[in-house]
Every structure is written in C-alpha cells, then in structure tokens.
Amino acid sequence: MTTREYSPIDRLIGVIDDAVKTAFGPPPAESRPNPARGLSDGELTAADRDLAARFMRINHAGEVCAQALYQGQALTARLPDVRGKMEQAAQEENDHLAWTAERLRELGSHTSILNPFWYTGSFAIGALAGLAGDKWSLGFVAETEKQVVAHLDGHLARLSPNDAKSRAILEQMKIDEGRHATVAIEHGAATLPPPVRQLMRLTSKLMTKTVYWV
C-alpha cells in the first residue's frame, strides 16, 4: 500500500479548508469522546454558569489560535517528523475545540465573534516560526503550551467545585497541552529569548481579556 505524497499546493489547499472550518464552520468532529459526557453538574448558580461560559469562550478561542499555530507551523516545517508532530498536536487541539464548543452550547453561551481575527494572526505567527527553523518552531510550541497549562490552572482554581463538566474538559486539556510541550522539548525545541516569552504572555493576556467579554 503506497502513501500519498502531498505537494505544497495540496497542503496549502488543506490549510485553507481547515481555516474556514475552524474560524467559521460548525464545531469539528472529535476523535476522542468528550471527557464531560455522562457527567452531571452539581448545583450551579447563575454566576457560576456565567463564569464557566466566559472561561470556555476563552479556551475555545485559545484552541482556534492553537489550530492556526500548528497548521501554520506544519505548512512551513522542514523535517517530516516535525511536521507530523505538529499535525498530531493539531488533531488533539481539534478535540479541545469540539469539547469547548459543546460546553458553551450547554451553558447557553457563544464563541468569540473575533475568532477569524485570532486565527489569522496565529496562523501568520506559526508560519513565521516554522520558517525560522524547526528548533525555533518547536521552542514556540513548548513555550506556548507551558503558558496554556498555567492559564488552565488558573481557570480550574476559579471554577465552581460543582462544575464537574467544565472541570473534566479543562483537566484533559491540561494533560494534552503538557504532553505537547514535552514532545516539543524532546524533539529539540530551542529556549526562546526572554523578550519573546514576555511578548507572548502580553499577547495572551490581551486575547483572554478581550474574549472574556466578546
């Protein structure tokens, strides 16, 4: 059985298709069951549900950014094994996108209206990181995922103890993101300069504060 080799044009068309589906389309099909499925929430106040919805909107927008970052990096990655790792990580982030979208519907809320903007900017950053070289691209993944894990810890600490569904989703996301960082480091990720890491934190803070409301 032969494996099809995709040309750069094939991959570009695939990326455009992914971009439209991620930024504008319905929630993607998950490859793994939603960890919240089958769970029941305890007593949640209106304030508990509102906070959970805002956190889920932030995490959904973060997954839109993650999809864009990985797709941009996969497009420009030079080594096939690095490209494969990026594509595998993108698939797991796709699950996160589906899970957070489902939870938002359950909470009666909506995704960020700025998702196309977040996608476009993140894709450009990912593609540039890939062009800089695989070790820098992987370094960007490692640092991004470390910051995401810290951000998820903050949400888990503030969620209502009764919000079993949101908690299950965020805990599985934390496991996956931590693994993505580990894999990137194991494959030769470079340590990003402190000013770059600080800029990433500031950009993330701007995004999360905006998406909290819209």
C-alpha positions as CSV (number, residue, x, y, z in Angstrom):
1,M,0.0,0.0,0.0
2,T,1.5,3.3,-1.1
3,T,1.3,6.5,1.0
4,R,0.3,9.6,-1.0
5,E,2.8,12.4,-1.0
6,Y,1.1,15.8,-0.8
7,S,2.6,18.7,-2.7
8,P,2.9,22.2,-1.2
9,I,-0.2,23.3,-3.2
10,D,-2.1,20.3,-1.8
11,R,-1.1,21.2,1.8
12,L,-2.0,24.9,1.2
13,I,-5.5,24.0,0.0
14,G,-5.9,21.8,3.1
15,V,-4.8,24.6,5.3
16,I,-7.3,27.0,3.7
17,D,-10.1,24.4,4.2
18,D,-9.1,23.9,7.8
19,A,-9.0,27.7,8.3
20,V,-12.6,28.2,7.1
21,K,-13.9,25.3,9.1
22,T,-12.1,26.4,12.3
23,A,-12.9,30.1,12.2
24,F,-16.4,30.0,10.6
25,G,-17.7,26.4,10.5
26,P,-19.7,24.3,12.9
27,P,-17.8,22.5,15.7
28,P,-15.5,19.9,14.3
29,A,-15.9,16.1,14.8
30,E,-14.0,14.9,17.8
31,S,-11.6,12.0,17.5
32,R,-11.9,11.2,21.3
33,P,-15.0,11.2,23.4
34,N,-15.7,14.4,25.3
35,P,-14.5,13.8,28.9
36,A,-17.5,15.6,30.2
37,R,-20.0,13.4,28.5
38,G,-22.0,11.3,31.0
39,L,-21.2,13.6,33.9
40,S,-23.7,15.7,35.8
41,D,-23.1,19.1,37.3
42,G,-24.0,19.8,40.9
43,E,-25.9,22.9,41.9
44,L,-24.6,25.9,39.8
45,T,-25.7,29.4,40.4
46,A,-26.3,31.9,37.5
47,A,-22.9,33.4,38.4
48,D,-21.2,30.0,38.3
49,R,-22.6,29.3,34.8
50,D,-21.7,32.8,33.6
51,L,-18.1,32.4,34.8
52,A,-17.8,28.9,33.3
53,A,-19.1,30.2,29.9
54,R,-16.6,33.0,29.9
55,F,-13.8,30.6,30.6
56,M,-15.0,28.2,28.0
57,R,-15.2,31.0,25.4
58,I,-11.6,32.0,26.3
59,N,-10.4,28.3,26.0
60,H,-12.3,27.9,22.7
61,A,-10.6,31.0,21.3
62,G,-7.3,29.6,22.5
63,E,-8.0,26.4,20.7
64,V,-8.7,28.4,17.5
65,C,-5.3,30.0,18.0
66,A,-3.7,26.7,18.6
67,Q,-5.2,25.2,15.5
68,A,-3.9,28.1,13.5
69,L,-0.4,28.0,15.1
70,Y,0.1,24.3,14.4
71,Q,-1.3,24.5,10.9
72,G,1.0,27.4,10.1
73,Q,4.0,25.6,11.5
74,A,3.1,22.3,9.8
75,L,2.9,24.2,6.5
76,T,6.5,25.5,6.8
77,A,8.2,22.8,8.9
78,R,11.2,21.4,7.2
79,L,11.6,18.0,8.7
80,P,8.8,15.4,8.0
81,D,8.8,14.1,11.6
82,V,8.4,17.6,13.0
83,R,5.5,18.2,10.5
84,G,3.9,15.0,11.7
85,K,4.1,16.0,15.3
86,M,2.5,19.4,14.5
87,E,-0.3,17.7,12.7
88,Q,-0.9,15.2,15.5
89,A,-1.0,18.1,18.0
90,A,-3.4,19.9,15.8
91,Q,-5.7,16.9,15.8
92,E,-5.7,16.9,19.6
93,E,-6.4,20.6,19.7
94,N,-9.3,19.9,17.3
95,D,-10.8,17.7,20.1
96,H,-10.4,20.6,22.5
97,L,-12.2,22.9,20.1
98,A,-15.2,20.5,19.8
99,W,-15.4,19.9,23.6
100,T,-15.3,23.6,24.5
101,A,-17.9,24.4,21.8
102,E,-20.2,21.7,23.1
103,R,-19.9,23.0,26.7
104,L,-20.6,26.6,25.5
105,R,-23.8,25.4,24.0
106,E,-24.8,23.6,27.2
107,L,-24.2,26.8,29.1
108,G,-26.3,28.8,26.6
109,S,-23.4,31.0,25.5
110,H,-21.4,31.7,22.3
111,T,-18.0,31.5,20.8
112,S,-15.9,34.7,20.3
113,I,-17.0,36.8,17.4
114,L,-13.3,37.6,16.9
115,N,-12.3,34.0,16.1
116,P,-11.4,34.8,12.4
117,F,-9.0,37.6,13.7
118,W,-7.4,35.3,16.2
119,Y,-7.0,32.6,13.6
120,T,-5.4,34.8,11.0
121,G,-2.9,36.3,13.4
122,S,-1.9,33.0,15.0
123,F,-1.5,31.3,11.6
124,A,0.9,34.0,10.5
125,I,2.9,33.6,13.7
126,G,3.0,29.9,13.3
127,A,4.2,30.0,9.7
128,L,6.9,32.5,10.6
129,A,8.0,30.3,13.5
130,G,8.3,27.4,11.1
131,L,10.3,29.4,8.6
132,A,12.7,30.4,11.3
133,G,13.7,26.7,11.6
134,D,12.3,23.6,13.3
135,K,14.1,24.1,16.6
136,W,12.6,27.6,17.0
137,S,9.2,26.4,15.8
138,L,9.3,23.6,18.5
139,G,10.5,26.2,21.0
140,F,7.5,28.3,20.3
141,V,5.2,25.2,20.8
142,A,6.9,24.4,24.1
143,E,6.6,27.9,25.5
144,T,3.0,28.3,24.2
145,E,1.9,25.1,25.9
146,K,3.7,25.9,29.2
147,Q,1.7,29.2,29.3
148,V,-1.5,27.4,28.4
149,V,-1.1,24.9,31.2
150,A,-0.6,27.8,33.7
151,H,-3.7,29.6,32.3
152,L,-5.7,26.3,32.7
153,D,-4.6,26.0,36.3
154,G,-6.0,29.5,36.9
155,H,-9.4,28.6,35.4
156,L,-9.5,25.3,37.4
157,A,-8.8,27.2,40.6
158,R,-11.7,29.6,40.0
159,L,-14.4,27.3,38.6
160,S,-17.2,26.2,41.0
161,P,-16.4,22.9,42.7
162,N,-19.8,21.8,41.5
163,D,-19.0,22.4,37.8
164,A,-17.9,18.8,37.0
165,K,-18.3,19.0,33.2
166,S,-16.2,22.1,32.7
167,R,-13.6,20.8,35.1
168,A,-13.3,17.4,33.3
169,I,-12.7,19.2,30.0
170,L,-10.1,21.6,31.3
171,E,-8.3,18.8,33.2
172,Q,-8.0,16.7,30.0
173,M,-6.9,19.7,28.0
174,K,-4.2,20.4,30.6
175,I,-2.9,16.8,30.2
176,D,-2.7,17.1,26.4
177,E,-1.1,20.6,26.5
178,G,1.6,19.4,28.9
179,R,2.3,16.5,26.7
180,H,2.7,18.7,23.6
181,A,5.3,20.8,25.5
182,T,7.2,17.7,26.5
183,V,7.2,16.3,22.9
184,A,8.4,19.6,21.5
185,I,11.3,19.7,24.0
186,E,12.2,16.0,23.3
187,H,12.4,16.9,19.6
188,G,15.0,19.6,20.1
189,A,13.0,22.8,21.0
190,A,15.1,25.8,21.5
191,T,14.6,28.1,24.5
192,L,13.0,31.3,23.4
193,P,14.7,34.6,24.4
194,P,13.1,36.3,27.5
195,P,11.7,39.2,25.5
196,V,9.9,36.8,23.1
197,R,8.4,34.9,26.1
198,Q,7.2,38.2,27.7
199,L,5.7,39.3,24.4
200,M,3.8,36.0,24.2
201,R,2.4,36.5,27.7
202,L,1.3,40.0,26.9
203,T,-0.4,38.9,23.7
204,S,-2.2,36.1,25.5
205,K,-3.3,38.4,28.2
206,L,-4.8,40.8,25.7
207,M,-6.6,38.0,23.9
208,T,-8.1,36.5,27.1
209,K,-9.3,39.8,28.5
210,T,-11.0,40.6,25.2
211,V,-12.6,37.2,24.7
212,Y,-13.9,37.3,28.3
213,W,-16.4,39.8,27.0
214,V,-16.7,39.1,23.3
